[in-house]
């Protein structure tokens, strides 16, 4: 289990991570989302012990990452966005080197290496130079070193960047299989993959946690209003007159349809106000044919954009408005910002640290040579 309490990291005057607190429970796959510069990579580098926080505490299975770094790192396998591999080594040589750095028992190394190669689909590639591998197989090699030694927690930073659709599917299935035996924290910009893989999603913006819940609950909680789309055989003026008189309508948008003699309408109501039956009888009474009627659903992309949009934080605090979702599934629906023209903050604390994790082989001391080779690669 990971416990993060009041974590803060400053780069000069910029707060990359700002009073961040959350808990990662065992046996689940967590998605870690946020726009560029939100603080994701900085947070992951702190969790793995690569950089120290300005303040706050990180406990990995009750081991403080600063006070007991070696014990804490033994619990973690880490795959940075760019796998920290040595291109002049073969896959087998690299994993043997990683096992030695992690101080795995000599009698168990060969068996562990064979098992992680089997798990990651690298057995047939073990004799090939890493420089000759495809992007997907390099990613698998980095993942193999991350799970070597069977750590309880696996942290993956953008593991699907640069992969083709076939490779993405393969890595997705691999992560799902890892989730059966390990706790996985996955950072990604591919929201559809996060939704498909993860049991729990954390969204970070400007270094703060703005949401933490299951994908289903996040999308349900964002449905503050219901939305009904229709195409009817009527003039726009008639449709506007008919639908504006319906009870509980929050907004109405009517325009000409691409279909001749018809118009399109979008009706927004409160989430529990179902107008479909009333609209059916109203259109029948007015002798207007309904050509199409459907509810629209909130996507994870819309949730992400709504929660991470720039907002005047200090002004909101003065108005006493609650902006964040609660944790652990008990969440309050976020209000829409009423002052879009006010000054917003632009914090890009970890923009310069996107590749900082490339130097690290978690569970062991990193070396300057590893950093140089990753830069060449």
N, C-alpha and C positions, 0 to 999 in steps of 0.2 A: 504494500500500500504506500502511496505517496501523499504526504501532507505538506501543503504549501501555505505558509502563514505570513501575511503582510509583506510579501516580496516586493522589493523596489530595486530598480537599477537605473542609474543616471549616467548618461554620456554628456559631460559638460552640463549645460542647462536643460538638455532634453531628457525627459523621463521615458525610457524605453519600456520599462515595466513600472506600474504605478499602484502600489498597495494591493497586490494580487494575492488572493487566497482561494484555494480549492482543495478538494480531496479526490484522489483516484483510488477507487476500490479494486480489490483483486478480481481477476477472472472476467474482465470486460474489455471491449475494444473502444477506446475513446478517440473521437475526432477533435482535433484542435484547429480551429478556423480563425481567420482574421485577414484583413487586407495587408498589402505590403507596408512594412513599417509599423505594424500593430504591436510587435514585441514577441512574436511566436518563436523565432530562432533564438533570441536572447533568453527567453524563458527556458527553452530546451537546453541551451548551453549551461544555464545555471543548474537545471535538474541533473545534468550529467557531470557536474563538477568542473566543467571546462573553464568557466569564469565565475567569479565571486559576485554575489549581490551587494548592492550598496547597503541594504538592510533587509531584515526578514529572515525566515527560517525555512529550510527544506529538510524533511525527514523522509528517508527511503527505508521502508521496513524498520522504522524506529532508529535508524542511523542518521545522525546529522551529517549532511554532505560536506560541511566545512570542518567539523570536529573529528569525524570518522570517515574520511574520503575513501580509503581503500575498501572498508567494509561496505560502504554505501554503493560504490561502483561495481562491486561483485554482484549486486542485485540487478544491474542494468546492462542491457545490450543496446547500443546506439548506432543507428545508420544515418549519417549526415546526408544532406541533399546531394553532394558529390561524394560517392563512396571513397574512403581513404585507402585505396589499394596501391600496390606497387606494380606498375605495368610490366617490369622486366621479370617478375616472378610468375611461375605457373600457379594455377588455382590451388593445388595441393600445397605447394611451398608457402604460399601466402597464409593459408589456414594453419599450417604448422607453426609459422612465425607468430600468428595471432594467438594461438594456443599457448605458446611459450610466454608471450607478453602477459597473458592473463593468468599465468602461473597455474595452469591446470595440472592435475596430477599426471605424471609421465605415463603411468600404467593405463590411464583412461583416455589419453589424447587420441590415439589412432581410432578407437571406437567412436569417440565423440565426433571427430572430423568426418568419418565415414557416414555417420548418421545425419549430420547437418548437410552434407553434400547430397545425400539421398532426399532429405526434406526439401531442399531448395532446387533440386533437379540439376545438380552440377557434377554428378558422378562421371558422366561421359566426358566432361570438360576438364577434369582434374589435371590432365597433363598439358593443357594448352596455356600459352602465355596470356596473361590478362590483357596485354596490349592488343591482342588479336581477337578479343571477345567483342560481341555486340554490346550495345548499351544495356539491353535487358539482362544479359549474362553478367555484365559488370555489376549491375544492381543486385543480382542474385548473390554474387560473390561478397559484396558488402553486407548483404543481409545474413549470409552464412556466418561471417565473423561476428555479427551482432548477437546471434543466438547461440554461438559457441560457448559451452559451459553452462547452458540452460539457465540463464538468468530469469528471475521472476517477472521482470519488467522489460519490455522492448519498446524503444522510442525510435520512431521513423520520421525523418524530416523530408517531406516531399518525395516519397519513394517512387512516384509514377511520372515525375517530370522527364520529358524527352522520350518516353516510351511510345511505341506504336500501339494500336488498339489490341492486337493479339497479346503483346507483352503486358499491357495493362490488365487484361483479363487473367493472365497467368499469375501476376503479382497479387491481384485481388484475391484469388483463390488461396494463394500461399498465406496471405495475411489472415484470412478467415481460419485457416487450419492452425496458425500460430495462436489465434485467440482462444482455442480450445484448451491450451496448456499454459498460456502466458497472459499477463496483462499487457495490452498494447496501447500505446499513445501514437496516433497517426496525425501528422500535419500535412495538409494538402489544399491546393486551390481548386481541385476537381471536385466540386460539390456533389455531383451525382455519385461519385465513388464513395465519398464520406457517408452519404445517405444510405448507400447499398451495403456498406461494410460495418459501420459503427453502431454500437449499442447506445452510446451516449455522446453528445456533442457539447463542446465548450467553445464559445465564440468570444474572441478578444478584440477590443478596439481601443486604440490610444493607450495601450498598456493595462487596460482594465478588463475584467471579466464582465461581459454584458449579458451572457446567457449560459445556462448549464442545464441540460435536460435531454431527454430522448428525442430523436428526430421527429417522431410522431407528435409528442407533446409540444415541441417548439412550433410546429406548423399549426396545430390546433389552437394554441394560445395566440398566435398571430391573426387568427380569423376573428378579429373584433367585429367584423360585419360580414354578412353573406352577400354574395354577388351572383346575380341571375342574368344570363345573356339570352336575348330573344331575337328572332327575325319573324316579323309578321307582315301580312299582306295589308298594308295601310299606309296612309300618308304620315309624314313625321309629326305634323300638327295634331292629327287624330291620336296617334300613339302617345304623344306627350300629354294630351288632355286625359286620356284613359288612365295612364299609369301614375300620373302625379296625384290622382285622387285616392290611390291605394294607401291603406294605413301602414305606418311604420317605415315609409320610404325615406332613406337618408340622403340619397342622391339619385339623379336620373339623367342619363345621357342618351339622346335619340339622334340618329343621323340616317341619311339615305343608305340603302343597302346596295351591294353590287348586283343583286338580283332586281330586275325591273319590277316596278310597282310595289316594292317592299321597303321596309326600313329596319334598321338594327337598333336595339335598345339594351342598355346595361342598367340594371336596377340594383342598387345597394341598400340592404336592410340590416337590421340587427341579426346576429348569427342565428337566433332561435325563431326568427320570423319567416316562415315558409309561405310564400305567396303563390306558389305554382297552381294550386287548385283554384284560388280566387282569380288568377289571371286567365286560366282556362275558361271559366264560366263567363268572365267579363268579355273576352274576345268572342265567345260564342254568341253572347247577347248583342254585341256590336257587329256581328257577322264579319269578323276579321280573322282570316286563317292564320294559325300559328305554324310557321314553317320550321322553326327550330327553337328549342328552349333547353338550357343546360346550366347547371351550377359550375362556377369556376373554382379551382382549388389553389391554395397558396403553395408555392414551391419553396424548397430549401433556399434557392437563389434569392427569392423575394424576402425571406426571413433574414438572410445574411445581409442584404443591402439595407433593409430597414433598420437593423440593429447596429450596423457599422457606419451609418451615414454621419457626417460631421454635424456636431451640435454645440451650441454655446453652453458648456457644462456649468460654469459659475452662475449664469443667469438662471438656469434650471434649478440649481440648488437654492437660490434665493426664493424662487417661487414654491419651493418645497415639493416639486414634482418628482415622482418616483420614475426613474428611467430604466431600471434594470429588471430583468427577470430574477425571481428568487432561485435558490439552489435546491437541489434534491427533488425537483418535480413540482414544488409549490411555487407557482409563478403568478405574478400579476401582469395583466395585459399592459403593454407599453403604450403610452399616449403618443400621439403624433405631435411633433414640434410645431409650435404656433408662431415661431419667429425665425423664418428661414433666412432673413437678411442680416441677422446678428453675426458678430465676429465668431469664427470658429477656430479651433486649434489645429495645427499641422505638425504633429510629432512623428518624426521618422527615426526613432531611436535606434532601431536595429537595421536600418537600411544599409549601413556600411559593414554589417556583420553577417551577411547572408551566407558567406562561405567559411565563417570562422570555425564551424564544427568539422571542417575537412581535415584538420590536423589530428583528430582524436581517434584512438582505438580504445573504446570504453572498456574498463576493467584492467587497464594497464597504463603505464606512463607513455604519453605521446612523445614523438621525437621530431627534431627539426628536419631530419631527412625525409620523414613521411610527408611533412608539409611541403617540402620542395618538390617531391615527386608528384604530389597531387596538383601542384601548380602547373607542372609540365604537362600532365595528362589533360 
